[in-house]
Amino acid sequence: MFEVRYAEAARQDLLRLFDFLLERARTTEDFDAAQAVIDRLCDTVERHLALAPFAYRKAADSPFLRELLIPLGATGYVALYEIQAAQVVLILALRHQREDDYH
């Protein structure tokens, strides 16, 4: 089993994505839904990458730099990560699928 860690840039991406969802919230349920999206995103990343980080698509020529697609509703998110050691995966960045690129 792999240990999943978040780089500071990925932590900032989570905050940015959460702020984006909160800006559009109109009701208490919307605020709860925003938190649920972030929780589900983190849970999916950690659950999948802890078990099989090599199973997802390569993001570059390196076999250690990869992307995990996370569907949520009609769209979803993308996690860029690097397999750093025999037991460590580092999440480098997170973005919404409709964003142009990682920030």
ZIMO-V48839 format. One line per field, one symbol per residue. ss: DSSP state (H for helix, E for strand, C for the rest). phi: phi as a letter, one per 30 degrees, with the letter a starting at -180 (. if undefined). Layout:
ss: ???
phi: ???
This chain:
ss: CCEEEECHHHHHHHHHHHHHHHHCCCCHHHHHHHHHHHHHHHHHHHHHHHHHHHHCCECCCCCCEEEEEEEECCEEEEEEEEEEECCEEEEEEEEECCCCCCC
phi: .cdcbcdedddddddddddedddcdcbeddddddddddddedddedddddcbdddcddcadddccbbcdbdbidblbbccbbdcaebbccdcabadddddadc
